[in-house]
């Protein structure tokens, strides 16, 4: 069991909403928490959402971060050496 203290304003909003939707206050809070956690998980783990898109897929190289300057210089010199 969980007890929550709400401001008068929040309690009034909860009462009005639950009456309007013909739901119990408990159901409204459970639904709100479920939505909160599902959104939070999506926001907190952006890497998990796109991890299959990261890495070596485009170039075949898994180590593009280190030595990028030397790789860039080499490619530029190859392109402009006539």
N, C-alpha and C positions, 0 to 999 in steps of 0.2 A: 504494500500500500504506500502511496505517496501523498503527502500533503503539500500544497503549494499556496504561498501567500501572494495574492494579487492586489494591485492598486484598485481603488474603487472604480476608477475609469475602466480598467481592464476587465474587472468582474462584471460591470454593466454591459460591456461589449460582448463578453462571453454569454451572459444571460440572454441578451437580445438575439445574438446569432443562433444560439441553441433553440430558442423559441421559434425563430423564423424558419429554421431548417427542420424543425420538429425532431431534434436530436437531443440526447442527454449531454450534459456538460462534459462528462467523462468521455463520451464518443468523440466530441469535438476536439478535446485535448489529445486523445490518442491519434486521431487523424492528423492533427497539426504536427505532432511529434514524428509521425511516420514520414510526412512530407519533408519536414526539416532534416531528418537524418538521410533521406534519399538524396536530397539536394546537396547536403554537406559532403557526402561520400563522393559525389560527382565532382565537386569543387576541390576537395582535398587531394584527390588522386588523379590529376590530369595526365601524369606520365602513364599510369595504368591504362587510361583510355586510349592512348595512342602509341603504346610501347611497340606494337607490331609495325608501326610506321617509321620508327627511329632506327638508326644504325647504318648498315652497309648496303641497303637495298639499291640505292641509286648508282653508286660508284663501284661497288664491289669491295671497297676498302672500309675497314672498321676503325681505322685510326687517322681520321682527317684532322683532328685537333692539333696534334703535334707535328711540327715540321711543315706547316702550311705555307710559311713564307718561302722556304726553299722550293717547295713544289710549285708555287706560283711563279717564282723567278724562272724556274726551268721551263714551264709551259710558255711564259711570255718570250723567253729567248728562242724557243723553238718556233714560235709563231712569227717572230720578227727577224729571224735570221735568213736573209735572202741570199 
